[in-house]
């Protein structure tokens, strides 16, 4: 069994959550938009592309990584491009009762005028 941890961190000036599993790697998710911006394998090699000029402050879309696209793709709906989930703050919900043989974290959106 590998030890795992889920902790708040700062990633290039942005609030994020770091999920690490010993011997398996690390993932970093921004609180703004729930965007995965880093995935490092056990050797520490970065496996996701993230543009070095991409702002992470919510002023523009993050270039690279793995975005959350919800509830629509592109402009195929009445909302802004790719929906509201990628432009809203996500809350980290810590789960102390995770099974030891898994690494996971839960993040959620709160209801707001944008989600109605």
C-alpha positions as CSV (number, residue, x, y, z in Angstrom):
1,X,0.0,0.0,0.0
2,X,1.2,3.5,-0.9
3,X,0.6,6.5,1.3
4,X,-1.4,9.3,-0.3
5,X,-2.1,12.9,0.6
6,X,-4.3,15.7,-0.6
7,X,-3.3,19.2,0.4
8,X,-3.9,22.8,-0.5
9,X,-1.0,24.4,-2.4
10,X,-0.1,27.5,-4.4
11,X,0.6,26.7,-8.1
12,X,2.2,29.5,-10.0
13,X,0.4,32.0,-7.8
14,X,-3.0,30.3,-8.0
15,X,-4.9,28.4,-5.3
16,X,-4.8,24.7,-6.0
17,X,-5.0,21.2,-4.5
18,X,-2.2,18.7,-4.7
19,X,-3.0,15.0,-4.8
20,X,0.0,12.8,-4.3
21,X,0.4,9.0,-4.0
22,X,3.8,7.7,-3.0
23,X,5.4,5.8,-5.8
24,X,2.6,6.7,-8.3
25,X,2.7,10.4,-9.0
26,X,1.2,13.8,-8.3
27,X,-1.8,15.7,-9.7
28,X,-2.5,19.5,-9.2
29,X,-5.9,20.9,-9.7
30,X,-6.8,24.6,-9.7
31,X,-9.6,25.7,-7.4
32,X,-10.7,28.1,-10.1
33,X,-12.4,26.1,-12.8
34,X,-11.4,22.7,-11.4
35,X,-8.7,22.6,-14.1
36,X,-6.0,19.9,-13.9
37,X,-2.7,21.8,-14.6
38,X,-0.1,19.2,-13.7
39,X,0.4,15.5,-13.6
40,X,3.8,14.1,-12.7
41,X,4.7,10.5,-12.9
42,X,6.6,8.7,-10.1
43,X,9.9,9.9,-11.6
44,X,8.7,13.6,-11.3
45,X,8.4,13.9,-15.1
46,X,5.6,16.3,-16.1
47,X,3.1,14.6,-18.4
48,X,0.8,17.5,-19.2
49,X,1.5,20.5,-21.4
50,X,0.7,23.9,-19.8
51,X,1.5,27.1,-21.8
52,X,4.1,29.2,-19.9
53,X,2.1,32.3,-20.9
54,X,-1.3,31.0,-19.7
55,X,-2.8,33.2,-17.0
56,X,-4.0,31.1,-14.0
57,X,-5.9,33.9,-12.3
58,X,-9.2,33.3,-14.0
59,X,-8.8,36.3,-16.4
60,X,-8.6,34.0,-19.4
61,X,-8.9,30.3,-20.3
62,X,-6.0,28.1,-19.1
63,X,-4.0,26.8,-22.1
64,X,-3.2,23.2,-21.6
65,X,-3.8,20.7,-18.9
66,X,-7.3,19.1,-18.5
67,X,-10.2,21.5,-18.4
68,X,-13.7,20.9,-17.0
69,X,-16.2,21.5,-19.8
70,X,-19.7,21.7,-18.5
71,X,-22.6,21.8,-19.3
72,X,-21.9,22.5,-22.9
73,X,-19.1,22.1,-25.4
74,X,-17.8,25.2,-27.2
75,X,-20.7,27.5,-28.2
76,X,-23.2,24.6,-28.6
77,X,-25.6,26.0,-26.1
78,X,-26.9,29.3,-24.6
79,X,-24.0,29.8,-22.2
80,X,-20.5,31.1,-22.7
81,X,-17.9,29.0,-24.4
82,X,-17.6,25.5,-22.7
83,X,-20.2,26.5,-20.0
84,X,-19.9,27.9,-16.5
85,X,-17.9,25.2,-14.6
86,X,-14.5,26.2,-15.9
87,X,-14.9,29.8,-14.8
88,X,-16.2,29.3,-11.2
89,X,-14.5,28.6,-7.9
90,X,-14.5,24.9,-6.9
91,X,-14.5,23.8,-3.3
92,X,-12.3,21.1,-2.1
93,X,-14.1,18.5,0.0
94,X,-11.7,16.5,2.1
95,X,-12.6,12.9,2.7
96,X,-10.8,11.4,5.6
97,X,-12.3,8.0,5.1
98,X,-10.7,7.2,1.7
99,X,-9.6,3.6,1.3
100,X,-5.9,3.3,1.7
101,X,-5.4,1.6,-1.7
102,X,-6.8,4.5,-3.6
103,X,-5.9,8.2,-4.2
104,X,-8.8,10.5,-4.8
105,X,-10.2,13.9,-4.0
106,X,-13.6,15.5,-4.3
107,X,-14.3,19.0,-5.5
108,X,-17.7,20.6,-5.9
109,X,-19.4,23.7,-7.3
110,X,-21.8,25.7,-5.1
111,X,-25.1,26.9,-6.4
112,X,-25.0,30.4,-7.7
113,X,-26.8,32.5,-10.3
114,X,-24.4,31.1,-12.9
115,X,-25.5,27.5,-12.2
116,X,-29.2,28.1,-12.4
